[in-house]
Amino acid sequence: MKVYSIELCPRAPIDRDDPVLWPLGRDEEPLHPALPRLRYRLPVPPSSQVAVVMAIQQQVPHLWFGETEREAGYMGVPDRKGHRERVRGSSRR
């Protein structure tokens, strides 16, 4: 079964420990040299893949980088241990 995701690569630095978004954060080699290492990875159900691609291409075509096939297991998991260590003792709410 194929797995799909949308990779969001903000131009500004992201807070890898954002209280809401941190589970979506990934720090990996960029798919293109102009893209940042830190990005958000949003899973897309296979049944919605075509609709999501069409919506992005219609609404923000200048942000569409394209599709790429990745190795099995590429979705990865959030850095739970690193997140706990980075926010330990902080006053984040």
N, C-alpha and C positions, 0 to 999 in steps of 0.2 A: 504494500500500500504506500502510495506516495504521500509525502508530508510537504506542506507549503507554508511559507512565511513571508511576511513583508519586513524588510530591513529598513528601519528609519535611521538616517544618518544626519542628525542636526548639524547645522553649520557652527553653532555656538557650543561650547563645552557642556556636557550633561553632568548632572549630579548622580553619580553611580549609586548613591545611597538614598535617593529620593524616597520618601515614605510610601509612595504609591507605585512608582514605576520601577523600582530597583529589581524586581523579579524578571523584568523584560530586558534588562541591560546585559550586554555582551561585550567583552574586550577580546577582540580577535584581529588577525590580519585583515586589512580591508580588501574588499573585492576589486577595488580600483585604487590606484595611487592617490587620487584626489579625495578619497573618502577617509573619514576618521576611523581609528581603531574602536573607540567606544560608540556603541549604537544600541538601538532598541530592536528586539526581534519579536514580532507579533505573529503567533501561529494563525493560520488561515485554514478552516476546514476544506477538505478537497471539494466538497459540494459547492463552495463559494468562490473557489479560485478564479474561475473565468469572470465572474461578476466583479470581483475585487480588481483584477487586472484592468478590465474595461473601464471601471470607475476612475482608477488612477490615471489611465491614459487619456480619458476625456476631461477630467477636472484639473489635473496638474501634470500635463504631458512633459513639461520642462523638468519635472522631478523624477521622471521614470528613467531608471538606469537600464532596465532590461531583466531578463530571466536567466538564471544560471542553475545548472544541476549540481547538487552538492552530494557529498558522501553520506551514507546512512549514519544517523546519530548526530548530524550537524546541529540540530536544535539546541543541544547542550542543556545545561541546567543553571539556574541562578547560583551565584557565588554566595551561598548562605553563610558559610563559615567566615569568609572575608567581610561580608556585610555585618555580621554580628560583631566582629573585632573592630571594624571601623566606627560603628555607632555606639559601642559599649561606652557608657558613661556620658554620652552626649545628651543634650536636652531636646533632641528632635521629638516632635509629636506628630 
